[in-house]
């Protein structure tokens, strides 16, 4: 068995490999499905970690460092997009979609409904839920990212999950064929 490499670059590579998947999931959830924006923000956050690591050394908690940067950059990007794009551009035009099987439409509708319900949560509860569920962070790291205590984060998570359970669910979705 080869000895494990403990050089700073090897430690950085291990940190990047450990952080990247959860960070991308978190950014994708925050961007409401905009894969390109999620990738950009994830890469910018990881690049900031590399610059920090090589400049002054590793941060105390690399996960909290990356997720904190991603959180702030995502908020700034989403504010800019809302300001620059008219409402019509933000609403997906269903009639432009290629016809798909009913099953695909049902899954798509359910995903949109889940996203709508998550967006309806208060910002603080939504952020806690996304960091832990989509980002895969443990409570301590997520709390550090949000600047709170693990106990307060547990309360936010409980509140978010409780509100999601209490939200009314749509009765059903039946795809309608357009007559053309």
Protein Blocks (a to p, Z undefined) as FASTA:
>chain_A
ZZddfbfklmmmmmmmmmmmmmmmmmmmmnnopaklmmmmmmmmmmmmmmmmmmnopcfb
lmlmmmmmmmmmmmmmmmmmmmmpcfklmpccfklpccddfklmmmmmmmmmmmmmmmmp
cfklmmmmmmmmmnopafklmmmmnopafklmmmmmmmmmmmmmmpccdfbdcdddddZZ
